[in-house]
Amino acid sequence: MTFTPYAPPPRAGRREWTALVVLLLPCLLVSMDVSVLYFAVPFLSAELAPSGVEQLWILDVYGFVLAGLLITMGALGDRIGRRRLLLGGAVLFGIASALAAYAQSPGMLIAARAVLGIGGATLMPSTLALIRNLFHDAGQRGRAVAIWSGGMMGGIAVGPVLSGVLLEHFWWGSVFLINAPAMVLLLVAGPLLLPEFRNPAAGRFDLPGSLLSLAAMLPVVYGIKEMARNGIEVPSALAVVAGLLAAAAFVRRQRTARHPMLDLELFRHRGYSGSVLMNLLAMFALVGSAVFFTQYLQSVRGMSPLEAALWNVVPTLAVGGMAPVATDLAQRMDRAFVIAGGFLAAAGGFLWVSRTAADTPLWVVLLGASVYAAGLVMVMSLGTELALGVAPPQRAGSASALLESGSELGGALGLALLGTLGSTVYRGDIDGAVPGGLPAGAADTVRETLAGAAAVAGELPGRAGEALLAAARTAFLGGLHAAMLGSAAVMVLGALLAAALLRGVRKQPADAGGEGGRQSVTGGLADAPAPGNGPAGAAGGPEAPVTRS
């Protein structure tokens, strides 16, 4: 019997780490564009005069299109080449940014934001897939994914700050034009530093599957966001049901198609399916709690939007080094327990913030927020890295897209469910404090949000206004406490699931032997099919790097 000696995977050098810096550019911009409009809405509303419905679409259409096209673009990158898709998306993102900056009507701005969503959907899975192709060593890949995760969270936190600074000196369109220089830099440096990879066995693009994935994600995300905004109503519930039916049809299509977009065999890996679930739960708590924390800074502590955005960055900066720490811990012990520890740390942080009172010092609240942010960073960075390590390199694009889709869905669910929980508690607490004699419209405004209550209180004379505002702030804190306790409960559930689903899932030496860069995982209840089996076709062969220039 002949034994083939084990060859360790190649380690990344200066070129690969420099390429990672280039990949952070689209990562930062896509995440920033989710939040960059927060301060710009009053300015563009004054100039373009959108209706209430148009304003909602200006804010939401980017996220809708991004979520709906992630799976499609991930599969497309596997077929035409991930660098090609990334650079094409950069061109589209830059053009759409210019169109948005100089929009002359609400309809034009909505259309430009939709095109931005298309560009963003090409960029997100491409960056993660290229990281999988650049970093073959498991330890280096873990650190690269940790940096990528930090860039994502940093972009979301920095977006409102950058928006506020730009709007103090320039017109509202500048929040979009900031994308252009970064896209130009990506187009120049990308061809020089990023290798091209595609799956030679991917087959024809599955257009019916693409349409079904769009029909599944768009109605579900739309329906959940509408529920968060208006409560459970017939149109939003029907949208969610329609999306779920389309999702069932999509899964059936992937099982029967000759060249499916997704390798459903991935879900037989506890490592992959568990990681998707862990990221979904983490984003559920992160997005759902962020809404309350931002309102707390502005409406309870009376900060300006820019001041609140600056303080919001503090937890992100405080935990910047936690992702690499989590990666190092996962190399010394079972990552299931590291991820469970991250969930428990996040639960502790949420419980800490749930004790916030009107007179709690700001540093105490920020410290609690830093604790839960640190725990969530640990969960998301390790979950993302594990999912990439389990997925075959030739399927990295579609695997990354599905991971991102799960995160988008988790964020929408968190916004809807935690938002509804907090709003319900707020309305119940404020009902008894609404003064008699108010017009019906004003009373409804008080019951709707703390900001509405503050506006009504400002029109009331003397002590009546002060009493209403104090009662509204107390009621809002009750809603914040409920949302934070709900987040803590979900985090405890996440810790239990991580320990149960991911325990014993250990990575073997990556990208070695005759499996063409495929990473094997042991300890799963149902491991991946052997090379050459399943929808991937010739999965056992190495993925072809098309060019290295």
DRENBASE-794418 format. One record per residue: x, y, z of N, C-alpha, C, O in turn. Coordinates in steps of 0.05 Angstrom, whole numbers, plus 5000, padded with zeros to 4 digits. Layout:
# residues N
XYZXYZXYZXYZ;...
This chain:
# residues 549
501749765000500050005000501850255000503850265015;501050444983502650694981501250914996498850964992;502751045013501551265028502551535016504951565012;500651715011501451975001501952155025500152205041;504352265027504952435050503152685050502552795029;502452765074500752995077502353255071504453295082;501253415054502453675047500853895060498453925054;501954045078500354255092499454465071500754505051;497154595077496154795058498055025056499355095075;498155155033499855385030498955615048496555665052;500855755059500255985077500256235061501756275042;498456415069498156675055500556855062501656845084;501357005042503557195046502557485044500257535047;504457655039503857945038501758015017499958175022;501957874994500057934973497157874981495358034977;496757644994494057565003492957755024490657825024;494657835043493758015064493158295053491258425062;494658375033494058635020491458615005489858795004;490958374992488458334978486058344998483958434991;486458255022484358265042483558555048481258615051;485558735049485059015054483259125031481459285035;483859035006482259124983479459014986477559164980;479158774996476458654999474858795021472358785020;476158925039474759065060473259315050471359405062;474159425027472959665016469959615009468259765020;469359424993466459374987464959295012462559355015;466259145030464959055054464059295071461759295081;465859485075465159725090462959885077461159975091;463159925051461260095037458459975037456460115041;458259715032455659585031454259605058451859655060;455759555080454659565106453959855114452059905128;455660045105455060335111452560425097450960575109;452060325073449660425058447060335071444960445065;447160135089444760065104443960285123441560325127;445860435134445260625155445960915148445361095164;447160965124448161225118445961435114446461675116;443461345108441261535103439861635128438161805126;440661525151439261595176439061905180436962005187;441262045176441262335180440362485155439562715157;440662365132440162505107437162535100436462705084;435462375113432562385106431362655109429962745090;431762815130430563075131431563265109429963425099;434063235101435163415080433963345052433163515038;433963085046432863005020429863045019428763094998;428563015042425663065043424963355037423063415023;426663535047426163815042426563885012425164065002;428363754999428963814971427263654951426263774932;426763404957425363234938422363204945420763124928;421663274970418863254979417562984974415462984961;418762764983417462504978414962474996414862595018;413062314987410862245004411762055026414061955025;409961995045410761815066411461535055413461415064;409961435036410561175024413161185009414760995011;413661404994416161424979418561434997420661324991;418261575020420461585039421161315050423461245053;419061155056419560885066421060715045422860565052;420260745020421660594999424460684994426260524988;424960944998427761044996429460915016431760845011;428460875041429960755062430160455059432360345065;428060325049427960025051428759885025429559655027;428560005002428859854977431659744974431959524963;433659884985436359784983436659514997437659324986;435559495022435759245037434059025025434858795025;431759095013430058895001431458764977431558524975;432558924959433858824935436358674943436958454932;437858774962440358644971439758364981441058174974;437758344999436958085010435957894989436557654989;434357994970433157824950435157714930434657494919;437257854925439157764903441657634913443357554897;442057604939444557494950445057214939447257154930;443057044941443456764932444056754902445756604893;442556914887442956924858445757004851447156874835;446757214864449357324857451557134867453657114854;451156994889453156804898453456574878455756494872;451256474868451356264848452556364822454056214809;451956604814452956724790456056754792457456694772;457056834815459956864818461356594816463556584806;460056384826461256114823461656034793463355884787;459956144776459956074748461656254730463156154713;461356514734462856694716465456794728467056904713;465956734753468456824766467857034787466457234782;468956994811468357174833469557444831468357644839;472057454820473257724816471757874795471258114798;470957744774469457884753466857994763466158224757;465457834779462957924791463458164810461858354810;465558134826466158354845466758614831465658824839;468358604810469058854796466758964781466359204779;465158784769462658874755460759004775459559214769;460558884799458859004819459859274829458359454835;462559304829463759564837463059784817462360004825;463059714791462359914771459359994774458660234774;457659794778454759844782454260004807452660194807;455659934829455360074854456160374851454860544862;458460424837459360694833457460864817456861094823;456360744795454460884778451960944793450861174792;450960744807448460784823448861004845446961154851;451161014857451761214877451561494865450461674877;452661534841452561794828449661864821448762094824;448161664811445261714804443761794829442061974828;444261654852442861724877443662004886441962154896;446162074884447062334894445762564879445262774891;445262524853444162744837441262684829440262794808;439862524844437062464838435362724839435662894857;433562744820431862984818429062934827427363124827;428362684834425662624843425762384862427662234861;423662354878423662114895423761854879425161664887;422361834857422461594841425261534830426061294830;426761734822429461694813431261594835432961424831;430861704859432461614882431761334890433561174897;429261254889428460984895429660794875430760584883;429660864850430860694829433860664833434960444830;435160884840438060874844438760704869440660554868;437160724890437560554913437160264907438560094918;435260204889434859924881437259824866438159594870;438459984848440859904834443159874853444859694849;443260044873445360014894445059744907447059614914;442559654912442159394924443159164906444258974916;442759194880443758994861446858984863447958764864;448059224863450959224865451959114891453958964892;450559174913451359074939451158774940452758634953;449058654927448758364926450958224911451557994917;452158364892454458244878457058254895458758084893;457258454912459658504927459858324952462058214957;457658284966457858144992458757854990460757785003;457457684975458357404973461057374960462557194965;461757564942464257544928466557594947468657454945;466257774966468457824985469057585002471357505006;466857465013467257235030468356995015470156855024;467356954990468256724974471256754967472756564967;472057004961474957044954476657014978478956914976;475657075002477257025026477656725029479856635037;475556565023475856275024477956175004479455985010;478256304981480156224961482956334967484956214958;483156554980485756674986487156545009489656515009;485656465029486856365054486156065057483956005065;488055895051487655605053488255495081487055295089;490055625095490755545122488455625140487555855140;487455425156485155475173485555705193483755865197;487955715205488455925225488456205212487356395223;489856225189489856475175487156565165486356795166;485656365156482956425146481156525169479556705165;481456405192479956495215480556785222478756945228;483156865221483757145227482757325205481857555211;482857235180481857405158478857445161477857665157;477357235168474457265171473857445195471857595195;475457425216475057595239475357895231473858065240;477357955215477758225205475358305188474458535190;474458125171472158185154469658245171468158435165;469258085192466958125210467058395224465058535226;469558475232469858735244469358955225468159165232;470058915200469459115179466559155175465559375171;465058935176462158945172460859105195459259285190;461559035220460359175242461259465243459759645250;463759515236464759785235463359955215462760195220;462759845192461359995171458560075180457760305176;457159895194454459965203454560185224452860355225;456660175241456860375263457860645252456960855261;459660635232460860885222459061025203459261275199;457260875190455461005170454061255180454261455167;452561245202451261485212453161705219452561945215;455461645230457461845237458461995212458462235211;459261835192460161955167458062115154458562335144;455562015155453362165144452962435158452562635145;453062435185452762685199454962885193454463125191;457462795191459762975185459463085157459863325154;458762925138458463025110456163225108456463425094;453963175122451663345120452163615134450663805128;454063635151454763885164456264075144456264315148;457463955123459164115105458164105076458864285061;456663905068455863875040452863815038451463785059;451863785014449063725009448563425013450463275015;445963345014445263075021446462865002446862635011;446862934977447962734958450762644964451662444954;452162794981454962724988455062455002457162325001;452962375016452962115030453161885010453961665018;452461924985452661724965455361744950456561544943;456161994944458662034929461061934943463161884930;460961904970463261794984463961514975466261424979;462061374962462661104952464461104928465960914924;464461324912465861324886468861284889469961114875;470361434906473261384908473961104916475860994905;472460984934473060714943472660514920474260324917;470560554904470060374882472260404860473060204849;473160644856475360684837477860534847479260404831;478460564872480860424884480560124881482459984875;478160014885477659734882478059644853479259434849;477159804834477459734806480359744797481159594779;481959914810484859924803486359704816487959564803;485959664842487559464857486559184854488158994856;483959144849482858884848484158704827484958484834;484358794802485658614782488558554788489558344779;489858724803492758684809493158484832495058334833;491258484851491658334876489858094880490557904893;487458104867485457894872485657684850485457754827;485857434858485857214838482957164828481057234842;482757054805480056984794479556684800481256514795;477156624810476356354816473556304806471856474809;473156074794470355994787470255694788472255554788;467855584790467455304792467055184764464955244751;468955034753468654934726466454724723465654664700;465454614745463354414744460654524751458754374756;460354794751457854904761455554864742453254854750;456054844716453954804696452555064690453455284697;450255044676448755274667447455414691446855294712;447055674688445755834709442855764711441455744691;441855724735439155634740437255884743436855984765;436255974720434556214720431956164736431256344752;430455944732428055904748428655904778427156014794;430955774786431655774814432256054824431556124847;433556224807434156494815431556654820431356804839;429556624802427056764805425556674830424356824844;425756414836424456304860425756414885424456464905;428456434885429856544909429056834913428756914936;428756984892427857264894425057274905424357434922;423357094894420557084903420256994932418257044945;422256854942422156764970423156984989421857045009;425457104983426657295002425157565003424657665025;424457674980423257944979420657954995420458135012;418757784991416257805006416657755036415357885053;418357565043418857515071420057755086419057835107;422157865074423458095087421558335087421358475107;420058375065418158605064415958565085415358745100;414858325087412658275106413558305134412158415151;415958205141417058235168417458525175416858615197;418558685157419058965162416459115166416259295183;414459045150411859175153410559105179409259275192;410958855188409858775214411258935237409959015256;413858975234415259135254414259425255414359545276;413359525231412559805230409659845238409060035252;407959665229405059705232403659485248401159495250;405059285258403759065271402958855250403358895226;401758635260400958425242398358505227396258535240;398558535201396258605184396058405162397958255156;393758395149393258185128395258205105396357995098;395858445094397758455071400558355079401758205063;401558435102404158345110404258045116406257915109;402157945129402057655134401957495108403257285106;400357595089400157455063402857465048403657265035;404357685051407057705039408857485050410357365035;408857455076410557255089409756975080411456805074;407156915079406256655070407056605042407956385035;406756805024407556774996410556714994411356554978;412056855010414956815009415756535018417556415007;414356435039414956165049414255955028415655755025;411955995014411255804993413255804971413955594960;414256044963416356064943418855934952420355814937;419455954978421855834989421655524987423655394981;419255414993418855124990419255044961420454834955;418255204942418555144914421555164906422455004889;422955354918425855384912427355134921429055034907;426755044945428154804955427654564938429454404931;425154534929424454314912425954334885426854134874;426154574875427654614850430554544853431754424835;431754614876434554554880435054254883437254154876;433054104892433353814894433153674867434253464864;431753794848431253664823432753774799432953644779;433754024802435154144779437754004772439053894790;438454004747440953874739443354024748445353914756;443154294747445354464757444154664777443654894771;443754574802442554744822444354984830446754964828;443055194840444555424850445955364877448155454882;444655204893445655144920446054844923444554684913;448154774937448654494943447254444970448454494992;444854324969443354284994444654075012443954055035;446553925001448053735017449653885039450353765060;450154135035451554295056450154285082451354285104;447454265081445954275106446054015121445153995144;447253805109447753565124450153595143450453435161;451753805139453953865157452854015181451554225178;453253915204452554065228454154325229453154525238;456554325218458154565219456954785202456955015211;455854715178454754925161451955015171451455255175;450154825173447454895181447455025209445855215214;449154925227449255055253450355335252449455515267;452255385235453455655232451355855221451256075230;449855765201447755935190445756015212444956245215;444955815229443155875251444356055272443056235282;446956015278448256185298448356475289447856665304;449056525263449156795253446356925252446157155258;444356765246441656865245440856965273439757185276;441356805294440656885321442257125330441157305344;444757135323446457365331445357625318445157835331;444757615292443657855279440957925289440158165290;439357725296436757775309437057965333435658165335;438857895350439258055375440558325369439858525380;442558325351444058565345442358785333442259005342;440858715312439158915298436758985316436059225317;435458785328433158845345433759035368432159205375;436158995380436859165403437959435395437659635409;439159455371440459705362438359925359439060155365;435959865350433860065347433260195374433060435376;433060035395432360145421434760295433434360505446;437160195429439460335440439860605428440460805442;439460635401439660895388437561085398438161315404;435060985400432961165411433461245439432861465447;434661065455435261135483437261365484436761555499;439361355467441261575468440061845459440662045471;438361835439437262085428434862185445434762415452;432962005451430462105463430362095493428962255505;431961925505432061915535434262095545433862245564;436562075533438862235542439062505528440762665535;437362545508437162815495439562885477440163115473;440862685466443162735448442262815420440062735411;443862965406443363025378443962765362445262585372;442862745338443362505322446362445318447162215321;447962655313450862605308452162515334453862345334;451462645356452662575382451862285389453562135399;449362205384448561935390450061735372450861515382;450461805347451961635329454861595338455961375337;456061805348458861795357459061605382460861445383;457161635400457161465424456561175416457460985429;454961135395454360875386456760725375456760475375;458760865367461260745357462860625379464460435375;462560725403464260645426464260345430466460225432;461960215432461959915435463459775413464859575418;463159875388464559745366467559775368468959575364;468460005376471360045379472459885403474659785402;470759865424471659725448472059425443473659305457;470659315424470859025420472258955394472058725384;473759145383475059095357476958865357477458735337;478058795381480058575382478858315390480258115393;476158295394474958055404474857835383475157595390;474457905358474257695338476957535335476857295335;479257675334481757515333482157345359483157125358;481357455382481557295407479857045405480756835413;477457075394475656845391476856635373476756395378;478156735351479456555332481656395346481956155342;483356535362485456395376484356195396485455975399;482256265410481056075429480055825415480255605426;478855865391477655635377479855445367479155215361;482355535366484455355358485555195382487055005378;484755275406485755135430483554955443484254785459;481055005436478854855449476654825429476654955408;474654665436472354615418470954885413470155025432;470754955387469555215381466655225389465555445392;465355005393462555005402462355155429460455305433;464255105446464255225473465055525471464155685487;466755595452467455875448465056035438464456255448;463655915419461256045408459056065430457756275433;458755845445456855855468457656065488455956205499;460256085493461156295511460556575501459856755516;460856615474460156875463457156935466456457165473;455456735462452656775467452056845496450457025501;453356705515452856765543453957045551452657175567;456157125539457157395544455157595534454657795547;454057545510452057735499449557735517448457955522;448757505527446457495545446957665570445257815579;449457645581450157805604450058105598449058255615;451058175574450958465567448058565564447458785572;446358405552443558485549442158505576440658695581;442758315594441658335621442658585635441158725650;445158655631446358895643444759145633443859305650;444359165607443059405596440059405604438859615605;438959175609436059165617435559285644433259335652;437759345659437459475685437759775683437759915703;437859875659438260165655435960325665433660265660;436560535680434460725690435060995678437161035665;433261185682433561445671436161585681437361745666;436961525705439261665717441861485717443761555730;441761265702444161095700446361245686445861355664;448861245696451061385682451461265655451161025651;452161435636452461345608454661135605454360945590;456861155620459060965617458160685626459160485616;456260675645455260405654453760275631454060035626;452060435617450460325595452260245572451960025560;454260415566456060345544457760105550458359945532;458460065575459959825583458259575578459259375568;455759585586453959355581453659305551453659065542;453359515535453159485506455759365494455559205475;457959445505460559335496460759035501461858885485;459658955524459758665531458058505511459058295501;455658585505454058425487455058445458454858255443;456258675451457458695425459858515422460258395401;461458495443463758305443462858025439464057875423;460757945453459757665451458757615423459257395412;457257805411456157765384458357755363458157605344;460457915366462657905348463957635348464657525327;464357515372465457245374463757045359464856875345;461157055363459356865351459456885320459756685306;459257135310458957165281461557115267461556995245;463857185278466357135265466956835264467856735243;466556695286467056405287465056255270465756065256;462556335270460556205254461056235224460856045209;461856475216462456525188464856365179464856245158;466956365196469356225188468855925187469955795169;467255815205466655525204465055455179465655255166;463155625172461455565149463255575123462855405106;465055765122466855775098468755535097469255425076;469655445121471455225121470154965114471454785102;467554925120466154685114465354675085465454465072;464654905073463754915045465954845026468254925030;465354685005467454634985468254894972466555074967;470854934966471655194955470255264929469755494924;469555064913468255114888465355214892464155324873;464255184916461555274922461655504942459655574954;463955634945464255844965462356074960461356194980;461956154935460256374929457356334939456256504953;456156114931453356054938453156004968451156074981;455255874980455155825009455256085024453856115044;456956275015457156535028454556685026453656815045;453356675002450856814997448656715016447056875027;448456455019446456345037446856425066444956485080;449456435074450056525101449256815105448056885125;449756985085448957265086445957295086444857465100;444557125070441657135070440457075097438557205106;441656875110440756805137441157045156439457095174;443357185154443857415171441757635165440757765184;441257685140439257885133436457815144435057985155;435757565142433157475153433157495183431157575195;435357435196435457465225435157745234433757805254;436457935219436158215226433258315223432258465240;431958225201429158305197427358195219425558325228;427857945227426257815248426657965275424758015290;429158035280429758175305428358445306427158525327;428458585284427058845282424058815287422858975300;422958605275420058575277419258475305417458595318;420458255314419458135339420258295364418658345381;422858375365423658535388422458805388421758925408;422158915363420859175361417959165370417059345384;416558955362413758925370413558885401411859005413;415358735412415358695441415758955456414259015474;417859105448418359355461416159555458415459705476;414959575434412759765428410359685444408859865454;409759435447407459345463407759425492405759525504;410059385503410559465531410359775534409159875553;411459915515411260215516408360305515407660475531;406760195497403960285495402460215521400860375530;402959985531401559905556402260095579400560155596;404860175581405660345603404860645600404360785619;404660735574404161015570401161075570400361305574;399460875567396560925565395561075589393961265586;396361005613395361135636396461415640395461565657;398461495625399761755629398861965608399562195610;397261875588396462065568394362255580392262165590;394862515581393062705593390362715578390362695554;388262765593385662795580385463055565386963245571;383663075546383363325531385063345507384663535491;386863155502388463165478386863085454385062905456;387263205431385963105406386662815401388762725410;384862675387385262385383387962335368389362155375;388562505348391062465334393462505351395462355349;393462705369395762745387396062515407398262435412;393762415417393962195436395061945422396661795435;394261895397395461675382398461705378399961515379;399261955373402062005369403661945394405861835392;402562015417403961965442404261665446406261565455;402161515439402161225443403961085423404860855428;404661205401406161075379409061055386410160835386;410461275392413361275397414061475418412561665424;416461445429417461645448417961915434417462125445;418961905409419462155395416862305390416762545393;414662155384412062285381411162405407410062625407;411562265429410762365455412262615462411162805473;414862625455416562865461415463105445415463325455;414663055419413663275403411063385415410663625416;409263205424406763295436407263445462406063645468;409163335478409763455504410863735500410363915517;412363785479413464055474411264255469411864495471;408864175461406764365455404864405479403164575479;405364245501403664275525404864485543407364515544;403264625559404264825577405564715602404564515613;407864825610409164785635409364495644410464325630;408264455669408664195682407263965667408163735669;405164025652403763815638405563685617405663445614;407063855602408963745583411263595595412063385586;412263705618414463565631413563295642415063095641;411163285653410163035664409762825642410362585646;408662915619408262725597410862615586411162385581;412862795584415462715574416862515593417962315584;416662565619417862385639416462115638417761905640;413762115636412361865634412961715609413261465609;413261855587413961725561416761595563417161375553;418661735575421361625577421361385595422761185589;419761385617419561155634418360915619419260695622;416260975603414960765588416860655567416960405562;418460825554420360735534422460555547423160345536;423460625571425360455585424160185591425559985591;421560175597420259915601420359755575420859515576;419859875552420059735527422959645521423359425511;424859825527427659745524428459505541429759325532;427559515566428059285584426959025572428258825573;424459035562423258795551424858695526425258455524;425658885509427158805485429858685493430758485481;431258795513433758695521433458425535435158245531;431358385551430858125563430257915542431157685544;428657995522428157815500430657735485431057495478;432457925480435057865468436657675485437957485475;436657725511438257545529437157265528438757075528;434557235527433356965525434156825500434756585500;434156975477435056855452437956775453438756575441;439556935467442456875469442956625485444656465479;441356585506441656335522440856095505442155885506;438756125489437955915470440155865450440755635444;441456075440443656045422445955895434447255725421;446555945460448755805473448155505475449955345470;445755435482444955155484445055015456446054795454;444155155436444255035409447055005399447754805386;448755205405451555185396452954945408454354795395;452554915434453754685448452754415437454254225436;450154405430448954155420449654105391450353875384;449554305374449854265345452754265336453354115318;454354415349457154455339459254305355461554295348;458354175377460254035394461553805378460153635366;464153785378465553575365466053625335467353455322;465053835324465553905296468354025295468754255301;470253855287473053945287474053945259473553755243;475554145252476654165225479254015223480954015240;479553865200481953725194483753915177482854125169;486253835172487954015156486654085130485653915116;486554345125484954445102486354435076488854435075;484854405054485854435027488154255022490054335008;488154015032490353835028489353585014486953535012;491253425006490653164995489253184968489453384954;487752974961486552954935483753064934482253014915;482853224954480153314954479953594943477853724946;482053684931481753934916481054164933479454334925;482254184956481654414973479154384990478354565004;478054154989475654105005476354055034478253905039;475054185052475654145080473853935091471453945088;475053745105473353535117472753605146474253745159;470553505155469653555182468853295195467553135182;469653255219468953015233467053085255466853315264;465752885265463952925288461152995281459453025298;460453025255457753095247456052855247456952625244;453452895251451552675250451252575221450752335216;451652755202451552685174453552855159452953085153;455852745154457852905141457252935111455352825101;458953105098458553165070458952925053460352735062;457752915029458152695011460952675002462452875002;461752444994464552404985464952564960463052614945;467452644954468052794930466852654905467152404902;465552814888464452704864461552644867460152594846;460352644891457552584895456052844898457253054903;453452824896451753054902451653244879452853194858;450153464883449553654861452053794850451953904828;454153794866456553944856457853814833459653934821;456953574825458253454802460953354808461353184825;462953464795465653384799466953524822468953654820;465653494845466553644869469253544879470653684894;469953304870472453204880474853324867477053304878;474553454844476853574831477453844842475653974854;479853944839480554204849479154424834478654404810;478554634849477354864836479455004820481755034830;478755094797480755214779481155504785479255664781;483555584793484055874794484555964765486455884752;482756134755482856204726485356364720486756304700;485856564736488256724732489456784760487956794779;491956834761493156924786494257204784495857284801;493457344763494457614760492357814767492958054765;
